[in-house]
Amino acid sequence: MNYQTLFYSDAAPRVLDVKDRKRVARQIMGVINAYTDFKTEPLACLDVGSSSGVISYHLAKYFNRVEAIDVDKKAIDTAKKVYKRKNLKFLVMDAEKMSYRRALFDVVVLNQVYSFVQSDVCLMNEVWRVLRKGGICFFSARNKFAIIEGQYNYPFLSWLPKSVSNFIVRFFRLGSQFIGNYRSYSELKDLVKRFKVYDYTLEIIKDPEKFGFSKLRVFSKVASFIPLRLFYPFIPNYIWILEK
């Protein structure tokens, strides 16, 4: 467990932005629905790194049962008070050592989580363990070699040695230290090698409206003029469905 994630909602208050979180939830369901032709209503879903609970609350409209976990107790306590559904449960839990039994969930949502844990390998082993055979994981992952780092919106920040990134974050008063342990595309593929990977990244960029990614409209126009495959190693965020 990464100590910094215990107070992530304080360090990154945008996770409490209801409008933005609803948009992300719609995107997640857009990708899940594009992958599968079966109904999600009878299924059990686990939302890992749920934070404020907005996304989990939205997901609960589409699944029979949603459990949402996070190590950030403050965020979970807030979610319990604000977002209530009979089929939704919020729990303070370390995603690297879940208390669930094996093969309990049909769907796991892992949205921008891997880079904020102590061991992403332990995290993915746990996701594999709690997924049922044939189950899927929505996996959204920031890229180490994105030109603009997505957390602080500074260029090349995740490319730099951690000591330099820490200095920049402190110098510009963005926080006490740089939060995030990113992987490159090839390193991410190695991280999820136990799964069958369905990559939706380029499809989303080319047709964002299909998946609810309205903010990418401008990029879809550019994508029609450039060979996206050449720039794939520098795409800021990858969107994959992982099948067990």
N, C-alpha and C positions, 0 to 999 in steps of 0.2 A: 504494500500500500504506500503510495506517495503522500508524504505529509502535506504537501501543497494542496492536494485535492480535497483535504478535509475542510477547507474553507474556500473552495473554488468559486462558489456563488458570490463571495465578497471580492475575490480577485478579478472575476470576470462577470460583472453585473448584467451584461447583455443576456445571460442565460435566464434572467428573470423577465426579459422583454416578452410579454404575452403574444403580441402580434407577430413577432419574428418567430417565436417557438411554434405557433400555429402553422405558419408557412412551412417550417421544416417538417412538421408532422404530416402535412399534406404531401410533401415530397416523398417522405418515407413510404407512405401508403401507395403513392403513385408508382414507385419502383416495385414494391411487393406485388401489387396488382398486375403490373406488366409481366412479372416473372411467372406468376401462377394463374391457372385457369380454375382453381378450386376456391370455394368460398372460405373466407377467414373466420366467419362467425362462430364455428364450433371449436376454434383453436385456442391454445394457451400461448400467451406472449410474455416474454421477459424483456423489460426495458432496462438496459445496463447504463449506469451513469445518468439517471433520470433528472437529477438536480431539482429544478423548481416544480416539475411535475406536469407542465403544460402539455408536452408531447405525449406523456403517458395517458393523460386524461383524454386526449384526442384519440389515441390508439384504442382505448377502451370502448369506443363506439363501434369498433370493427371486429373485436375479438371476444370470445366467450369469457376469458379471464386474462387480466394483465397484472403482473407483479413488477414493481418498479424499485430498483435498488440504487443506492449511492452511499459513499462514505461521508458525504457532507451532511451532518446531522441537522444543521440549521436549515438547509434547503429541504430536507425530507420533512422536518417538523412543519415548515410552511406549507408544503404540498399537502400534507394530511389535513390541515385546517381548511385549505382553499378548494382543493380538487377532490370531490367525493363522488364515487360511483360504487354500486354494490359489487361490481366485478373488478374493482381496482384496489390494489393494496400497495402501500409504500413501506419500504423497509430500509433501515440502515444496515448495509452489508458491504463487505469487501469483495469486489468482483474477482479478485485473484484467489479467493478461498471461499467460495459460496457454500452456504449451508444446505443447499438443495440436494436431493437424491438424484441419481442418474436419470437421463432420458425423461425429463419432466415437461419440457416445453417444445412446441412445434415451431415457434419463431422466436429468435433473439434479435433485438435491435441494439446495435453497437454504433452509435452515431458520434463520431469525433471523440472516441474514448481511449483508443489504444495508446496514444502518446502521453497520457496523463496518469499512467499507472507505474508502479515500481518495476513490474515484470510483465511485458506484453505477451511473452511466451506463456506464463502462468494464466493470464487472462484468456488467451485463445484455447488453452487446454481445458479451462473451465467451461467455456462456451461449447466446446465439443462434447464435454461430459454431460451437460444438462440438456442438450438437444436430443430429441428423438431421432431415430434413423429416418432419413429422408427429410428431416427438418432443415430450416434455412436460417441464416443470419444476414440481416441487412447490415452491411459493413461500409461505413463512410470514413475515409482515412485521409488525413492531411499528408501531403508529400513534402519530404525534407527539402527537395530541390525546387519547390515553388519559388518563383521570382519574388513575390510578395508574401511574406509569412502571414498566415491567416489570423493569428491570435492578436498580434500587435500592429499588423498592417504596415510593417517596415520591410524594405527590400533586403533580401539575402540574409535575414536574421537567423534563420534556421540552418544556413550553410556554415555559419561561423563556429569556432570553438566555443564551448559553453561559457568559458570565462569572459570572452569578448561579448557574447550575447547578454550575459548578466550585467556587464558594465553599461552597455547601451540602454538596457531596460531601466537601470537605476539612474543613469545620466538624464534620460528624458522623462523621468518620473512616471514610468509606466507600471512600476511595481518594485518589489524588493529583489526579485530575481526572475530570470527567464524560465517560464513554465512550459514544458513540452519536450518529449524525447521522440523525435520524428525518424521515420525510415524512408528510404528511397523506394521507387517502384519495385526494383528487384528484391529489396529486403522485405517489402510487404508481401510479395509473392511467396517468399520463403516462410514468412510468419504464418501464412494461411495454407500451407502446402498439404495439410491433411484434408482440406475441403475441395470440392469441385467449385471452381470460380466462374461466375457469370458476370462479365464486365459490362456495365451499363454507362460508363463514363462518357465515351464519345457519342453514343446514341442520345444521351441527355443533352449534350452540348449542341448537337445538330437539330434536335427537336425538343426544346425544353418545355414547351406548352403541354406536350403529351404526358409529362411526368410531374407537372406542377412547379417547375423551376422557372418561375416568371422572371427572376432577376437575371437569368442568362440569355434573355432575348437578344441583347446586343451582340453577345458572343456567337450566337447561332448565325447571324448575318455574316460575321467575319469568317466563320468556319466554312462557309461555302466557297471561299476564295483561297484558303490555305490548306495544305496537307496536314491535318491534325496529328497524324501518326508521328510526324517528325518532331512535334512539340510535346508528345505524350509524356516523356520523362520529366517535364517541367509543369505539367498541369497541377494546379494547386490542390485539388481534392479528387480522390478516386471514389467511385460508387460501385460497389460489388455486391452481388448476392452469393453467399457461401452456402453450399449444400452439403450436408453430412451424408 
